[in-house]
Amino acid sequence: MISIVVPAYNEGEHIYGNLKIIDEALKAFCSDYEIIAVNDGSKDNTGEEIARAAADFPAIKDFGYETNRGKGGAVSWGAINSKGDVVGFIDADLDLSPDLIHGYVEALVNNSANVVIGSKMHKDSKLEYPFKRKVVSFCYFIMLKVLFGLKCHDTQTGLKLYDGDLIREIAPLRKIEGYAFDIELLALASKKKAKIIEMPVVLNYSRGESFGRIKFKDVWKMFTDTWKIWWNLRIRKTYFK
């Protein structure tokens, strides 16, 4: 069984149609799946649109809540409530096509991997991506290499698959609410000796600005949160008792 978590914040204009696209992509290769749509305390009609999609499509599950918890909180909540042998998450705006999921599932199984992540730095990736975000992504890659020694090149691309038991074990340990939650989960997975592999992406950036909804304060918080993860994991060792 495959579970795909879709965190959504103020995506009311597109979320119904995008959930339908995800449903069609999964149905094309899998007979046993669920789509866990998490309305992360949106201020628009995202919750109503998710409820409408859940009523129209049996595989779509509504796991929303009223108070915004950040993307990390939304993804973790969806993962904790998942049932799949494989659990993934994809951004609600579908900058990344859900058609990629099939190949990622095959890669996870065929390589006996525990985690498969999309990577903009993969040699076969095809990108339409703002230059400023490329620079930030590369700087972040260097930082993660120094702090955590991870062999993956890109931790921030919004499509990842995990072994279901693994993600349900580490998601409740998460301490970070914002964008750095990705590295937190990957660092915890690496600590559990998980095999992590990268796959190419086809990225069509749909936001008008270089950083979309991400502001400078978000980028700064991502960097400071990353240091907090390192401190808690390597120095205080508070994740695993």
N, C-alpha and C positions, 0 to 999 in steps of 0.2 A: 504493500500500500504506500502511496505517495501523498504527503501533506505539503501544501504550498501556503505559506503565510504571506499575506498582503497587508502591510501596514499602510494606513491612509490617514492623511491630515489635510483637511480642506480640499478634497479631490471630488467634490460633489458633481462637478460638471462632467467628469469623465469616468468616474468609478464604476458605474453600472456597465457601460460598454466595455471597459477594460477587464472587468471580472468575467464578462461573457467571452472575451477573447482568450483569457487564461483557461477557462473551462473548455473551450473548443480545442486548444492546444494540447491539454492533458488527455482529453477524450480520444484524440487521434492516435495515441499509442498506449493508453493505460485504461483498464476497466475498473480499477479500484483506487480512487483518489478522493481527496477533499481539499477545498480551498478555504482557508481560514482568514476571513476578512476582518481586520481589526481597525475600527474607527477610533483613532487616538484623540478623543475629545475634541473633534472638529467643531468649528464655529459656524460652518455652513450646513448644507443638507447631506453631507457625506453619510451620516448614520441612516437617514431615511432611504438613500439610494442603495446602500448595502443591504438593508432589510428587504427592499424590493427585489434585489438580485437573489437573495437567499430564498425568497418565496417563489421565484421563477425557476431557479436551478437547484436541484436537490443536493449537489455536491458542494455548494457554497454555504459556509457556516458563518453566522454573525457573532463575533466575539468582541464587539465594541464596548466602550465605556465612556463616561462623561468628562473625566478630568484628564487633561493632556499629560502623558508620561514621557514623551519623547520617543524617537524611533526605536531606541534600544528597549524601552519598556514595552512598546507595541509588539516588536518581533519576539521578545522573550515570552510575553503573555500568550502569543499565538503558538509558540513552540511548546510551552508547558502544557497547553490544551490539545496538542496534536496527538494523533494516533498512528501516524505512518511509520513504516520501517525506514523510509527516507523522508526527511523533513527539510524543506527549502524555504527560502524567502526571496521575493522579487518586489521591486519598487512599483508602487501603484500607478505611476505615470507611464510605465512601459517604455521608458527610454531603451530598455533591453527587451527584446522580443521573447515571449514565453515559449516560442518554438525552440529556443535553445535548451530548454529543460530536458527534452528527450535525450539529446547527446550527452548532457551532464550526468543523467542517471546511468546511461550506458558506461560512461567513463568511471563513475564511482564503482559500479559492479565489476567491470572488466579489469580494473586496476586494484581491486580489493582495498579501495581507499575508504577513509572515514569522513573526509571532507573534500568537496569539489568547489572551487571558487572561480568566478569569472575574473579575468585579468586584462586590463587595458594594455598592459605591457607585453602580453603574449605576442609572439611573432606573427601569428595568424589573425590577430584582432583587426577589425575594420572600424575606424573611428571617425566621427564628426564631432569634435570635442574642442572646447575653447582652450586657447594656448595657456591662459592663466591657470586653469585647472590642471593642465598637464604639468606645469611647474610645481604647483602645490603637491600633486600626487607623487612626483619624483622626490621632492624633499621629504615627504612623509615616509616614503619607502626607505630612504637612507636612515632616517631616525629609527624606524622599526627594526632595521637590520642591526643597528648598533645596540638597541635596548633589549631585543628579544631573540635575535638570531634566527628569525623565521626565514625559511627558504623561499617563501612566496614573494612575488614582486608587487602585488597590488591587493590591498585588503579592503578597499572602499567601494569596489564595484558592487552594484545592488542585486546580484544574483549569486546565491550560494546554496549548496546542498550539504546536509549533514546526515550521518547515521542517526536514526531516530532516537535510539537509547542514549547516545552520546549527548545530543543537544538537550534532551530532557533532563540529563544529569547536570550539565553545566549552566544552563540558562537560569535556574534559580539562584546561582551564585553571583550573577551579574550585579555590579555596583554602579555602573555607568549608564546614564539615561540617554545621552546624546550620541553624536555621530561616531565617537570612539568605541562604541559598544562592539563594533565589528572586530577590532583588534583584541578587545577583551575576550570575546568568545574564541577567537583563533588562538590566543595565547593560552587560554585554559584547555583547549583541545590539544594543543601541542604538549602541554604539561601532562596530559593523559596519554601521551605517546601516539596520538592520532596521526594517520598518514594523510597529508594534505596535498592535493594536486591542483594545478591551474588549468583552465580551459580558455580558449579565445572567446571574445565577445564581438558582436556587431552592435555598435552604439550609435543611435541617432538622438543627439541631445535635443530635447524638446523645449527647454527653458530659454527665454530670450536673453537673459543676462549671463555673464561669464560664470557666475556661481548660482544662478537661479535663486532659490530661497535661502541659500547659505550666505550669511553675512560675515564680515571680518571677525566679529565677536564669536561666531560659531567656529570659525577656523582656529582662533586662539584657544577656545575652550577645548577643541579637539586635541590640540597639542598638550595643553595642561592636563587633560584627562588621561592622555596616554602616559604621561609621567606618573600619574596617580596609579594607573594599572601596574606599571613597572614596580613602583614602590610597594604596593600591596602584594604583588606576586613574588618579587625577588627579595625584598628586605623584610617586610612585616610577615609575609607568608600567611595571609589571612583567609585565602580562598579555601584551602584544603587543610582540615585539622587532623 
